[in-house]
Amino acid sequence: MTTALVSLEGVAKLAAIATRLIRETPAPEPASVCLTPGTSSVSIQPSVGRDPVTVIGSLLVWTHSLTGLHGDWWHTSAGDLHITLHGRGPSGARVKVYSSFPYSRARKHLGLRKGDHETVTPDELYLLALEIAKQKENDQ
């Protein structure tokens, strides 16, 4: 079968929005980009490794141009701190940017038990990154 059963206008528009967002964001190429035309959403997973300060910095850079930014974090059963930020991008597209790092690196600054979820603001993420960086500096 060579013809699409459904028009791909939504895919092309969303791909153009994602391309614009990626080109205009001063960050390394992401590890994963997922387009969901039915909800006009783009999901981005940065490719930065597992260092907490780098992960948080990457999330903040990838979301700096979004509006209506809000987020959540949770302590996964696998022992990670998973962070997701949501906002609106170009043309009102929904954008989700997510990543994780070992919870043990944030344990001194957070009180999340395994399975716990909480909302988080970009300011709180920035402060957590500062605290982790200070702790790392003091440990050396």
C-alpha positions in Angstrom: 0.0 0.0 0.0 1.5 3.3 -1.0 -1.1 5.9 0.0 -1.7 7.0 3.5 -5.0 6.2 5.0 -5.0 9.5 6.9 -3.7 12.9 5.9 -0.2 13.5 7.2 -0.6 17.3 7.4 -0.4 17.1 11.2 2.8 15.2 11.1 4.5 17.6 8.7 3.4 20.6 10.8 4.5 19.0 14.1 7.8 17.9 12.5 8.4 21.5 11.4 7.6 22.8 14.9 10.0 20.2 16.5 12.7 21.1 14.0 12.4 24.8 14.8 12.5 24.1 18.5 15.6 21.9 18.2 17.4 24.4 15.9 16.7 27.4 18.1 17.7 25.7 21.4 21.3 26.1 22.3 21.7 22.5 23.5 23.2 19.3 22.2 21.2 17.1 19.9 18.6 15.2 21.9 18.7 11.4 22.3 15.0 11.0 21.5 12.3 13.1 19.9 8.7 11.8 19.7 5.9 13.5 17.7 2.3 12.8 18.6 0.1 14.6 16.0 -3.2 13.7 17.6 -2.4 15.8 20.6 0.0 18.2 18.8 2.8 17.3 21.2 6.5 16.9 21.0 8.5 14.9 23.6 12.3 15.4 23.9 14.8 13.4 25.9 18.1 15.2 26.1 21.3 13.1 25.7 23.6 14.3 28.5 24.5 11.4 30.6 23.6 10.9 34.3 25.3 13.8 36.1 22.6 15.6 38.0 23.8 19.2 37.4 24.2 18.5 33.7 20.8 16.8 33.5 19.0 19.6 35.3 20.9 22.2 33.2 19.9 20.5 30.0 16.2 20.3 31.0 16.3 24.1 31.8 18.0 24.9 28.5 15.6 22.8 26.5 12.6 24.5 28.1 13.8 28.1 28.4 11.6 29.3 25.5 8.4 27.5 26.5 5.4 29.2 28.0 3.2 27.9 30.8 6.1 25.8 32.1 5.4 23.3 34.9 6.9 20.0 36.0 7.0 17.0 38.2 9.6 14.7 39.6 9.4 11.2 41.1 11.6 8.7 42.9 11.3 5.7 40.7 11.3 2.1 42.0 14.6 1.7 40.0 16.3 4.4 42.3 16.3 7.3 39.8 14.9 10.8 40.1 12.9 11.2 37.0 12.1 14.8 36.0 9.5 16.0 33.4 8.9 19.6 32.4 5.8 20.5 30.3 5.1 23.8 28.4 3.9 25.3 25.2 6.2 25.8 22.2 5.9 27.3 18.8 2.4 27.4 17.4 1.0 26.3 20.8 2.4 22.8 20.5 2.6 20.9 23.7 6.2 20.1 24.6 7.5 17.7 27.2 11.2 17.4 28.1 12.3 14.7 30.5 15.4 13.0 31.9 16.7 11.3 35.1 19.7 10.7 37.2 20.4 8.5 40.3 18.2 9.6 43.2 21.2 9.0 45.6 22.8 12.1 44.1 19.8 14.3 45.4 19.0 12.4 48.6 20.5 15.0 50.9 18.2 17.7 49.4 15.0 15.8 48.8 12.6 13.7 50.9 11.0 11.6 48.3 10.3 8.0 49.1 10.3 5.4 46.3 7.2 5.9 44.3 6.6 9.5 45.5 5.6 12.1 42.9 5.7 15.9 43.4 5.3 19.0 41.3 8.4 21.0 40.7 9.2 24.4 39.3 12.1 25.4 37.2 13.4 27.6 40.1 13.3 24.5 42.4 15.3 22.5 39.8 17.8 25.3 39.5 18.3 25.5 43.3 18.7 21.7 43.5 21.4 21.8 40.9 23.2 24.6 42.8 23.0 22.5 46.1 24.3 19.4 44.4 27.1 21.3 42.8 28.1 22.8 46.2 28.0 19.4 47.8 30.2 18.0 45.1 32.6 20.8 45.5 32.7 20.3 49.3 33.3 16.6 48.9 36.4 17.1 46.8 
